Amino acid sequence: MQKTKALGMIEVRGRLGCIEALDAALKAANVSLLTMVKVGGGLTAVFIEGDVGAVKAAVNAGGAAAKEVSDVVSVHVIPRPDPNVRVLLKGTFLQNISTTDISVPSKTASVKKSTPAKKAKTDYHTAKDLNAMRVVELRSLARSFEDFPMTREQIKFAKKDELVKALKKCQNGGRN
């Protein structure tokens, strides 16, 4: 029978505090890092795993260290998470968020970035694609172009049809 590892989570406002929490957690007990996620709205979360006692000690140490440099939003330990929770962490949840997966086998860390499932700014978007996008996605896409014909302030308050028109023009090299 395979022993289920405990799951520890620390959510902090800002990346610096999360890195401080992670450093303290990894030093405090024999745990390993699952992932670090930039949640959004200034929040970053770190997920660790190991034996229940080790994860509890690591999460407590990480939370205390993060309080020194940042706001700790929450800390939590799930002693025996359901296998579907792990599927959620490695599946669709992380595909919708900008993530950095870091695995720590022993004393060395290897870093691998995963890319979101969205189209890159260099991809061509058809008029149908642009019209199907939400305004927040159009604004994000517009901000990704260096030579976009609107200022950031104009993008912030632009309506969907204005953004679609400007994006079409930008993709066509300034031609309509």
C-alpha positions as CSV (number, residue, x, y, z in Angstrom):
1,M,0.0,0.0,0.0
2,Q,1.4,3.4,-1.0
3,K,1.5,6.0,1.7
4,T,-0.2,9.3,0.7
5,K,1.9,12.3,1.4
6,A,0.5,15.3,3.2
7,L,-0.1,18.5,1.2
8,G,0.9,21.9,2.6
9,M,-0.1,25.3,1.2
10,I,1.1,28.8,2.0
11,E,-0.5,31.8,0.3
12,V,1.3,35.1,0.5
13,R,0.8,38.6,-0.9
14,G,3.7,39.1,-3.2
15,R,6.4,36.8,-4.7
16,L,9.2,37.8,-2.3
17,G,7.2,36.7,0.8
18,C,6.4,33.4,-0.9
19,I,10.1,32.7,-1.7
20,E,11.0,33.5,1.9
21,A,8.2,31.1,3.1
22,L,9.5,28.4,0.7
23,D,13.1,28.8,1.8
24,A,12.1,28.5,5.5
25,A,9.8,25.6,4.9
26,L,12.3,23.6,2.9
27,K,15.0,24.2,5.6
28,A,12.7,23.4,8.5
29,A,11.7,19.8,7.6
30,N,12.1,17.0,5.1
31,V,9.5,18.2,2.5
32,S,9.6,18.7,-1.2
33,L,8.2,21.5,-3.4
34,L,5.3,20.6,-5.7
35,T,4.8,24.0,-7.3
36,M,4.7,27.7,-6.9
37,V,1.8,29.5,-8.4
38,K,1.2,33.2,-9.2
39,V,-2.5,33.2,-8.3
40,G,-3.2,36.8,-9.4
41,G,-4.2,40.0,-7.6
42,G,-0.7,40.0,-6.1
43,L,-1.1,36.6,-4.5
44,T,1.4,33.8,-4.8
45,A,1.0,30.3,-3.4
46,V,3.5,27.5,-2.7
47,F,2.5,23.8,-2.4
48,I,4.8,21.4,-0.6
49,E,4.5,17.7,0.3
50,G,5.9,15.2,2.7
51,D,5.1,13.3,5.9
52,V,2.3,15.0,7.9
53,G,4.5,16.1,10.8
54,A,7.2,17.4,8.5
55,V,4.6,19.3,6.4
56,K,3.0,20.9,9.5
57,A,6.4,22.0,10.8
58,A,7.4,23.3,7.4
59,V,4.2,25.3,6.8
60,N,4.4,26.8,10.3
61,A,8.0,27.8,9.7
62,G,7.3,29.2,6.3
63,G,4.3,31.2,7.4
64,A,6.3,32.7,10.3
65,A,9.2,33.6,8.0
66,A,6.8,35.2,5.4
67,K,5.2,37.4,8.0
68,E,8.5,39.1,8.4
69,V,8.5,40.5,4.9
70,S,4.9,40.2,3.6
71,D,1.3,39.5,4.4
72,V,0.4,35.9,4.8
73,V,-3.1,35.3,3.5
74,S,-3.4,31.7,4.6
75,V,-1.5,28.5,5.5
76,H,-3.1,25.0,5.5
77,V,-2.2,21.3,5.7
78,I,-4.2,18.5,4.2
79,P,-2.9,15.3,5.9
80,R,-4.2,12.8,3.4
81,P,-5.5,14.6,0.3
82,D,-7.7,12.7,-2.1
83,P,-5.9,11.7,-5.3
84,N,-8.2,14.0,-7.2
85,V,-6.7,17.0,-5.4
86,R,-3.3,16.1,-6.9
87,V,-4.9,15.8,-10.3
88,L,-6.4,19.2,-9.9
89,L,-3.0,20.7,-8.9
90,K,-1.2,19.1,-11.9
91,G,-4.1,19.6,-14.4
92,T,-6.5,22.3,-15.4
93,F,-6.0,24.5,-12.3
94,L,-2.4,25.2,-13.3
95,Q,-3.1,25.6,-17.0
96,N,-5.2,28.7,-16.4
97,I,-2.6,30.4,-14.2
98,S,1.0,31.6,-14.9
99,T,3.1,29.0,-13.1
100,T,6.6,27.9,-12.4
101,D,7.0,24.2,-11.6
102,I,10.1,23.5,-9.5
103,S,11.1,20.0,-8.4
104,V,13.6,19.5,-5.7
105,P,15.0,16.0,-5.8
106,S,17.6,16.5,-3.1
107,K,19.9,19.5,-2.7
108,T,19.7,20.7,-6.3
109,A,16.8,22.4,-7.9
110,S,15.8,22.2,-11.5
111,V,13.4,24.9,-12.8
112,K,11.0,24.4,-15.6
113,K,8.4,26.9,-16.7
114,S,5.1,25.8,-18.1
115,T,3.3,28.0,-20.6
116,P,-0.4,28.9,-20.5
117,A,-2.6,27.3,-23.1
118,K,-3.4,30.8,-24.6
119,K,-2.1,32.0,-28.0
120,A,1.0,34.0,-27.9
121,K,1.0,37.6,-29.1
122,T,2.9,36.6,-32.2
123,D,0.1,34.2,-33.3
124,Y,-2.4,35.6,-35.7
125,H,-5.9,35.9,-34.4
126,T,-8.8,35.9,-36.8
127,A,-11.7,38.3,-36.5
128,K,-13.8,35.4,-35.2
129,D,-11.1,34.7,-32.5
130,L,-11.0,38.3,-31.5
131,N,-14.8,38.6,-31.3
132,A,-15.0,35.4,-29.2
133,M,-12.5,36.8,-26.6
134,R,-13.6,38.5,-23.5
135,V,-12.7,42.2,-23.0
136,V,-10.2,41.4,-20.3
137,E,-8.4,39.0,-22.7
138,L,-8.4,41.6,-25.5
139,R,-6.9,44.2,-23.2
140,S,-4.2,41.7,-22.2
141,L,-3.4,40.9,-25.8
142,A,-3.4,44.6,-26.7
143,R,-0.9,45.4,-23.9
144,S,1.4,42.6,-25.3
145,F,2.0,44.5,-28.5
146,E,4.9,47.0,-28.4
147,D,3.6,49.1,-31.3
148,F,-0.1,49.0,-30.3
149,P,-1.9,52.2,-31.5
150,M,-3.5,52.9,-28.0
151,T,-1.9,54.0,-24.8
152,R,-2.3,51.8,-21.7
153,E,-4.8,54.2,-20.3
154,Q,-6.9,54.1,-23.6
155,I,-6.7,50.3,-23.5
156,K,-7.9,50.2,-19.9
157,F,-11.2,52.0,-20.8
158,A,-11.6,50.8,-24.4
159,K,-14.8,49.0,-25.4
160,K,-14.7,45.5,-27.1
161,D,-15.3,46.8,-30.6
162,E,-12.6,49.4,-30.3
163,L,-10.1,46.8,-29.1
164,V,-11.0,44.3,-31.8
165,K,-10.6,47.0,-34.5
166,A,-7.2,48.2,-33.2
167,L,-6.0,44.6,-32.8
168,K,-7.0,43.8,-36.4
169,K,-5.2,46.9,-37.6
170,C,-2.1,46.0,-35.5
171,Q,-2.0,42.4,-36.8
172,N,-2.3,43.6,-40.4
173,G,0.8,45.8,-40.1
174,G,-1.2,49.1,-39.7
175,R,-3.6,48.3,-42.6
176,N,-7.3,47.7,-42.1
